Amino acid sequence: MKKLKDKMYKGMAVATMAVLPAVAMAEDSSLLGTIKTEISGYKVELLALGSIILGISIAFAVIRIGKRGANSV
């Protein structure tokens, strides 16, 4: 879990370093608007990924509870 957390932090750092120069050099609002659109797209993708992970974990929990109930009979 720690390795995954470290990779997440490194990925966020890389994404931040990639976006910040573009924001600093943005002279017109169209480039800034494009960056905002891309970031909002990433938010949607992350929410979708989170909901998939949550669904899988709930499915495993339901299976585990079912097995526990079946073994107690």
Phi and psi in degrees as GROMACS dihedral restraints (atoms count N, CA, C in turn):
[ dihedral_restraints ]
;  ai    aj    ak    al  type     phi  dphi    fc
    3     4     5     6     1   -65.6    20    10
    4     5     6     7     1   -38.6    20    10
    6     7     8     9     1   -64.4    20    10
    7     8     9    10     1   -40.2    20    10
    9    10    11    12     1   -64.7    20    10
   10    11    12    13     1   -39.9    20    10
   12    13    14    15     1   -65.2    20    10
   13    14    15    16     1   -41.9    20    10
   15    16    17    18     1   -62.8    20    10
   16    17    18    19     1   -41.3    20    10
   18    19    20    21     1   -65.0    20    10
   19    20    21    22     1   -36.5    20    10
   21    22    23    24     1   -63.8    20    10
   22    23    24    25     1   -45.5    20    10
   24    25    26    27     1   -64.0    20    10
   25    26    27    28     1   -40.8    20    10
   27    28    29    30     1   -65.3    20    10
   28    29    30    31     1   -38.6    20    10
   30    31    32    33     1   -64.2    20    10
   31    32    33    34     1   -41.0    20    10
   33    34    35    36     1   -65.8    20    10
   34    35    36    37     1   -37.1    20    10
   36    37    38    39     1   -65.6    20    10
   37    38    39    40     1   -41.8    20    10
   39    40    41    42     1   -64.8    20    10
   40    41    42    43     1   -43.3    20    10
   42    43    44    45     1   -63.7    20    10
   43    44    45    46     1   -40.3    20    10
   45    46    47    48     1   -64.6    20    10
   46    47    48    49     1   -43.7    20    10
   48    49    50    51     1   -68.1    20    10
   49    50    51    52     1   -26.4    20    10
   51    52    53    54     1   -77.8    20    10
   52    53    54    55     1   -33.2    20    10
   54    55    56    57     1   -86.2    20    10
   55    56    57    58     1   -36.9    20    10
   57    58    59    60     1   -59.6    20    10
   58    59    60    61     1   -44.2    20    10
   60    61    62    63     1   -61.2    20    10
   61    62    63    64     1   -36.3    20    10
   63    64    65    66     1   -65.9    20    10
   64    65    66    67     1   -38.5    20    10
   66    67    68    69     1   -68.0    20    10
   67    68    69    70     1   -39.6    20    10
   69    70    71    72     1   -65.9    20    10
   70    71    72    73     1   -33.8    20    10
   72    73    74    75     1   -91.2    20    10
   73    74    75    76     1    -0.3    20    10
   75    76    77    78     1   -69.7    20    10
   76    77    78    79     1   113.0    20    10
   78    79    80    81     1   -96.7    20    10
   79    80    81    82     1   -28.2    20    10
   81    82    83    84     1  -115.9    20    10
   82    83    84    85     1   164.4    20    10
   84    85    86    87     1   -76.5    20    10
   85    86    87    88     1   -16.6    20    10
   87    88    89    90     1   -67.9    20    10
   88    89    90    91     1   -39.9    20    10
   90    91    92    93     1   -67.1    20    10
   91    92    93    94     1   -42.1    20    10
   93    94    95    96     1   -64.3    20    10
   94    95    96    97     1   -39.6    20    10
   96    97    98    99     1   -64.2    20    10
   97    98    99   100     1   -38.6    20    10
   99   100   101   102     1   -63.4    20    10
  100   101   102   103     1   -42.3    20    10
  102   103   104   105     1   -64.7    20    10
  103   104   105   106     1   -42.2    20    10
  105   106   107   108     1   -62.2    20    10
  106   107   108   109     1   -39.6    20    10
  108   109   110   111     1   -64.3    20    10
  109   110   111   112     1   -43.5    20    10
  111   112   113   114     1   -63.5    20    10
  112   113   114   115     1   -42.4    20    10
  114   115   116   117     1   -65.4    20    10
  115   116   117   118     1   -39.9    20    10
  117   118   119   120     1   -66.4    20    10
  118   119   120   121     1   -32.6    20    10
  120   121   122   123     1   -64.0    20    10
  121   122   123   124     1   -39.1    20    10
  123   124   125   126     1   -65.7    20    10
  124   125   126   127     1   -36.8    20    10
  126   127   128   129     1   -61.1    20    10
  127   128   129   130     1   -43.5    20    10
  129   130   131   132     1   -63.3    20    10
  130   131   132   133     1   -42.6    20    10
  132   133   134   135     1   -64.5    20    10
  133   134   135   136     1   -40.9    20    10
  135   136   137   138     1   -66.5    20    10
  136   137   138   139     1   -38.8    20    10
  138   139   140   141     1   -64.3    20    10
  139   140   141   142     1   -40.0    20    10
  141   142   143   144     1   -64.9    20    10
  142   143   144   145     1   -43.3    20    10
  144   145   146   147     1   -63.4    20    10
  145   146   147   148     1   -41.7    20    10
  147   148   149   150     1   -62.9    20    10
  148   149   150   151     1   -39.9    20    10
  150   151   152   153     1   -68.5    20    10
  151   152   153   154     1   -35.2    20    10
  153   154   155   156     1   -65.3    20    10
  154   155   156   157     1   -44.9    20    10
  156   157   158   159     1   -63.1    20    10
  157   158   159   160     1   -41.6    20    10
  159   160   161   162     1   -62.6    20    10
  160   161   162   163     1   -43.0    20    10
  162   163   164   165     1   -62.2    20    10
  163   164   165   166     1   -42.0    20    10
  165   166   167   168     1   -65.0    20    10
  166   167   168   169     1   -42.3    20    10
  168   169   170   171     1   -66.8    20    10
  169   170   171   172     1   -36.3    20    10
  171   172   173   174     1   -66.3    20    10
  172   173   174   175     1   -39.6    20    10
  174   175   176   177     1   -61.6    20    10
  175   176   177   178     1   -43.9    20    10
  177   178   179   180     1   -63.2    20    10
  178   179   180   181     1   -39.1    20    10
  180   181   182   183     1   -64.8    20    10
  181   182   183   184     1   -41.5    20    10
  183   184   185   186     1   -64.1    20    10
  184   185   186   187     1   -41.9    20    10
  186   187   188   189     1   -62.5    20    10
  187   188   189   190     1   -43.2    20    10
  189   190   191   192     1   -63.8    20    10
  190   191   192   193     1   -42.0    20    10
  192   193   194   195     1   -65.7    20    10
  193   194   195   196     1   -38.9    20    10
  195   196   197   198     1   -63.5    20    10
  196   197   198   199     1   -43.4    20    10
  198   199   200   201     1   -63.3    20    10
  199   200   201   202     1   -41.5    20    10
  201   202   203   204     1   -62.3    20    10
  202   203   204   205     1   -41.2    20    10
  204   205   206   207     1   -67.3    20    10
  205   206   207   208     1   -39.4    20    10
  207   208   209   210     1   -68.7    20    10
  208   209   210   211     1   -35.1    20    10
  210   211   212   213     1   -74.8    20    10
  211   212   213   214     1   -21.3    20    10
  213   214   215   216     1   -83.2    20    10
  214   215   216   217     1   -12.1    20    10
